[in-house]
């Protein structure tokens, strides 16, 4: 398909979808369905909920003078998996590598 055929096909598809949408809306009106879309009730519920929620109030006349962190527990106390510690350092690791190279070559 070339560009003209693709453009024509897309345009026909868009027009067909638009017509189907309008026909659906017309049949809803003829059947006596509500003239309000269902999303309006959802939006109105959200607006009502946001109006009833208590807003955060900041009182700038109060301030904290003493903070104690002695009761707080660190979350990093947990150990996941197995922990192994070695006493190797860089020179011992280099000598092990040299030994492996001598054995291989």
QUIZIWO-V169571 format. One record per residue. N is the residue number from 1. RES is the residue in one small letter. PHI is phi in whole degrees, -180 to 180 (none if undefined). OMEGA is omega in degrees with one decimal (* if undefined). Layout:
BEGIN
n res phi omega
N RES PHI OMEGA
N RES PHI OMEGA
END
This chain:
BEGIN
n res phi omega
1 x none 177.4
2 x -92 -173.4
3 x -66 -178.2
4 x -67 179.3
5 x -66 179.5
6 x -66 178.4
7 x -66 179.3
8 x -65 179.9
9 x -65 178.6
10 x -66 179.7
11 x -66 178.9
12 x -64 178.4
13 x -64 178.1
14 x -64 -179.6
15 x -64 179.5
16 x -64 177.8
17 x -65 178.4
18 x -63 -179.8
19 x -65 178.4
20 x -61 178.6
21 x -65 179.0
22 x -68 178.5
23 x -64 178.0
24 x -64 179.2
25 x -67 179.0
26 x -66 179.3
27 x -66 176.3
28 x -64 180.0
29 x -68 179.9
30 x -70 179.4
31 x -78 179.4
32 x 88 179.1
33 x -71 -178.4
34 x -61 178.8
35 x -80 178.7
36 x -90 174.0
37 x -67 -176.5
38 x -69 -179.2
39 x -69 179.9
40 x -64 179.5
41 x -66 177.2
42 x -65 -179.3
43 x -65 179.6
44 x -65 176.3
45 x -64 179.6
46 x -65 178.9
47 x -64 178.8
48 x -63 179.9
49 x -65 -178.6
50 x -69 178.1
51 x -75 -177.4
52 x -84 -180.0
53 x -70 179.2
54 x -77 -179.4
55 x -84 178.6
56 x -78 178.4
57 x -113 -179.8
58 x -108 178.1
59 x -104 -176.0
60 x -84 175.1
61 x -88 179.3
62 x -103 176.8
63 x -149 -176.9
64 x -95 179.8
65 x -108 -176.1
66 x -136 178.0
67 x -120 179.5
68 x -117 179.8
69 x -106 -176.8
70 x -70 -178.1
71 x -89 -178.6
72 x -78 -179.7
73 x -109 -179.9
74 x -76 180.0
75 x -84 -177.4
76 x -94 179.2
77 x -74 -177.5
78 x -76 177.7
79 x -113 178.0
80 x -102 178.9
81 x 89 -178.5
82 x -101 179.4
83 x -107 176.1
84 x -124 178.4
85 x -116 177.2
86 x -122 179.3
87 x -97 -179.7
88 x -69 173.6
89 x -125 -174.7
90 x -65 -177.2
91 x -67 178.7
92 x -70 177.3
93 x -66 178.8
94 x -67 179.5
95 x -69 176.2
96 x -64 178.1
97 x -65 178.4
98 x -65 178.0
99 x -65 178.1
100 x -63 178.9
101 x -66 178.4
102 x -66 -179.8
103 x -69 -177.2
104 x -75 -169.7
105 x -102 *
END
